[in-house]
């Protein structure tokens, strides 16, 4: 009887410990490349509004500059990037022009609580998460949200502002939400531009992450 009671107590304690781990949000390195289609997009039956609206940026999280240590929503230096070969191929292509290559590290929470990250760059605008209002010089401006319920999700809401002499000041908006798998490269597509996104699990020192299910 004593042995049974002891086993029951240990089981309950183990359950409590497992529950604590399950409540700890997993961390991921988030890396993205935004690139433009050099060929002028044709409508092919699509109707693109002159004013596609703007992403909601008032409550977005600004990324901190790269630095040492493990801080949430801090940009990662080039040494932590994993999409260098993809960037090289895009840069060498006659069809595409990279506008932004950015990576950061964050805990990933439930969709209702997950913050959106302000991303911008291209043109004469500063890349990444330096605070500041959007300017016409930024070709890319918008938000990316990474969240999890049972599965990982990425929500992209980005504007492409074409400011070249032949572009007539056109603006395109890419808004997509998708279930993703960690460790895989995912492509968000628009006739005018595209986004590559990759999530890589990261385990902060001293923390055992609870992993969400993957497709």
N, C-alpha and C positions, 0 to 999 in steps of 0.2 A: 504493500500500500504506500509506504514512504517513497519507494522508488518510482511508482506511478505518479505520485504527486509532484516529485522532483522533475520528472520528465515533462509533466504538464506545465509546470512553472517555467522551465527552460524554453518550451515551445512558445509560450505566450511572450516571453522576453524576445525571442527570435522574431516573432511576428511583429512586435513593436519596432524592432530594429529595421526589419524589412520595410515596414510602412514608412519609417523616417526616410530611408533611401528612395522609396517610391515618390516621396513628396519633394525630393531635391530635383530641381529642373536640370535637364541635361544641357551641356554647353556644346556649341558648334562653332567652327570657323566657317564664316560665310564669305564666299568669294564670287565676284561677278565681273563680267566684261560686257560693256555696252558698245555696240558697233553700228555704223551707219551703212546702208546700202548706197553705193555711189551712183547707181543708175537712178534716174528720176522715177519714183513710183508711179505706176499706172493704176487707175481705179479698177479696171476690170469688173465693172458692175457695182463696186463699192462706192458708197457716198460718204465722203469725209467732211465733217463740218468745218467751216472756216474757223470757228472758235470751239475747240473740243473740250473746253473747260480746263480747270487746273486741279492737280492733286491737292488734297487737304494736308497742309504742312504745318499748321499751327501747333499741333501736339506731337510732332515727330521728335525723335531723339537725334541730337547732333553727335557725330562720332568724334572722339578725342584723338589727337595726333598720336602717331606711334611713339611708344615709350616702353621702358622695361616693366616687368611685373605682369600680373594677370588682373586686368581691369575689364569689366564688361563694357561693350560698345567702344572699344578702342581699336583704331586702325592697326593692321598688321603690316610690318615692313615687307619689302620685296623678297627677303629671304624666306618668308612664310608662304609666299604665293605658290600655287600648284598649277596654274593655268598659263604658265609662260609659253609653252609650245603652241597652245591655241592662239595666244596673242601674236606670236611670231607669224603663224600662218595667215591670220587676218591682216596683219600689217603688210605682208608680201602679196596679198591678193589684189587683183585689179578691180574686184567687185565690192570690196568692203573697206571701211576705214574705222579703226578703233577710236572710240571717244573717251572711254573711261575704263580703268582697271582698278578695282578696289577690293579690299578684304578687311574683315573685322571679326572679332570674337564676342560671343554673347551667350547668356543662358536663354533657353527657349521655353517659353511658358504657354499656357493655354491660349487659344485664339482670342478669347474675350479680354485677356490681360496683356497680350503681347504688344509691345510698342513698335511703331513703324520707324524705320531709320531714314533720315534725310540723306539722299545721295545726289550728287550733281558734279558736273565737270564738262570738259570739252570747250572748244573755242578759247576765249581768254579768261574763262572762269576758273577759280581754284577747284581742284578735285577734292572729292571726299566729303568730310564732315566738318569743315571749318564753318563756324556759325556765320550767318549773314543772309541778307535777303536775296531772292533770285534776281538776276540781271539778264538782259538780253544776250550778253556775251556767252552765257552758259548754254551750250547746245542741249545738254541733258540736265533735267531737274525733276525731282519727284521723290517717291518713297518706296521702300521695300520692307515688307513685314514677313518675318519668319515665326511660325507658331506651331503648336502641336496640340492635338487632342489624342485620338488614337494614332493618327499618322502625322507626319510632318507636312506642313503646307508653306508655300511661298506665295505672297501676294505682291504683284508688281504694278505700280502706277507711275509711269514716267512720261514726261514730255520731251519731244525732240523739236527744238527750234532751229529751223534752217535760216541762217543769216547771211548766206553767200550772195554775191551780186546777181546770180541767176535764180535764186530760190524764192524770190518774191515774199520773203518773210513767212513762209508756211510753217504751221505747227501741227505736229502729229502726236497722238496720245496712245500709249500702249497700256491697257489695263487687263491683267489676267491673274487668275488665282488657280493654283495647281497643287495637287498632292505630289510630293517628291520623295525620293529615297536618298538616304545619306550615302556619300561616296560616289554618287553618279552625277554626270553632267546633264543639266536640263536646259532646254532652249525655249525661250519665250519669243514669239515671232510676230512681226508686223511688216507690211510691205516696205516701209521706209527705214526701219531699224530693228535690231534684235538684241536679246540679252541672254548671255550664258550665265548660269548659276550653279554653284557646287557647294554642298554642305558637307563638312568633314567633322566627325565627332572629336571633341576635345575634352579631356578630363583634367580639371583644375587640381593642383597639388592638394592632397588630403581629402579629396571629395570623390566618392564613387557615384557616377551618374546613373540615373534610371533611364534606360533607353526606351523610347516609344517604339511601337510596332512599325515595321516598314512594309511596303506593298510586296 
